[in-house]
Amino acid sequence: MPADAAASWTLISVLFSSIPLSDSLAAALHDAAVELYRRDDSVGQVAGDLANGRVVNLKRTMQLGAITGPAFEAKLDTERGAGTVRYLLTRQGLELLGLSGERPRGGYLN
């Protein structure tokens, strides 16, 4: 796995995806989630060559084993069809972006 791809998976942890995720699509979902997280906004858009759709900030924290972070859900249309991706931004990734001082919102989802 290239170093850039390894870095992107430090920042995002996919819990469920009904469509294949390329590194660039994962990066686009990460960017949309970071913007929603920074603004504490509820809904954002993903638009580009790879996919079009919306990302929802679930305003909850998910935990999967030792991985914890704010949860998001994307409903996308891709060249391979429509799909859903549920994922979280990892606390480690948020720290790398300088967002570690922010507190988790809402309750935990397991």
N, C-alpha and C positions, 0 to 999 in steps of 0.2 A: 504494500500500500504506500503511495507517495506521501511525503511529509505533510503536504497541504491537506490531503484527505484525512490523515490521522488527526490533524489539528481540528478539522471540522467536526469529527465525531467526539472530540473532547467537549465541544460546545453544545452539541445537540444529542439527545438520546431518543431514538425512535421506539415507541412502545407498540405501535401498530401501524401498518401501512398496507392498503389494499392495492397499491400500485408500486412498481419498481422505483427506487430512489437513486438517481445519479448523484455524484458529488455536488454538481452544480445546482441541482434541485434542492438538495439538503441545505446548501449554503443560502439559497434564496429563502427557504422556510426559516432558517436561523435568523437572517437579516430582518424578515418581517416580524418575527417574534421579539427580537431585541428592541425594535422600534416600539412595538406595543407595550413591552415591559417598561421601557424608559418613560413613555408617556402615560402609563397606567391606563391605556385605551383598551376598548373592548374588541374592535374588529378592524382588520387591515386587509389590504389587497395584495395578491401576488399576480403579476402580469409579465409575460415575456415569451420567449421562444419555447421554453420548456413546459410551462403550465400557466393557466389562468384560474383564479379562484380567490377564495377568502380565507383568512386565518383568524381564528377566534381565540382571544385570551380567556382561558377558563377561570382565571383569577383564583386558582387553587394551586397548592403545592402537591406534586406527586412524588412518591418514593418507591423505588424499585431496588431492593437490596440496599447497597451503599450509595446509590445514585439518587439525588434529590434535587428538585428545582421546580420552577413555575411551569404549569401545564398549558398546552396549546392544542388546537385542533384545526386542521386545514381541510377544506372541501375543494378539490381541484378538478379541472378538466385538462387532460393531457392528450398527446397524440395517440396514446394507448387506451384512452377512455377516461371516464370519471373515476375518482377515487377519494379516499379519506386517509389522512395521516394524523395520528395522535402522537405527540412528542413533548419533551420537556427541554428547557434550557438547563444545563447542568450548573450547579453552584460553582464548580471549578471553572467552567467557561465564563460565567458572570464575573468571577474574580479576575480572570485574564483581561476582561474588558473594562475593569475598574468599577464594576457595579456591585461589588461585594458588600458595601455599606447598606444596601437596601434590605429590608426585612421581608420574609415571606408573607404573602397575603392569603387570607382565607384559611381553610382547614386543609388537612392532608387527604389525598386520595390514594389508596393502595390498590 
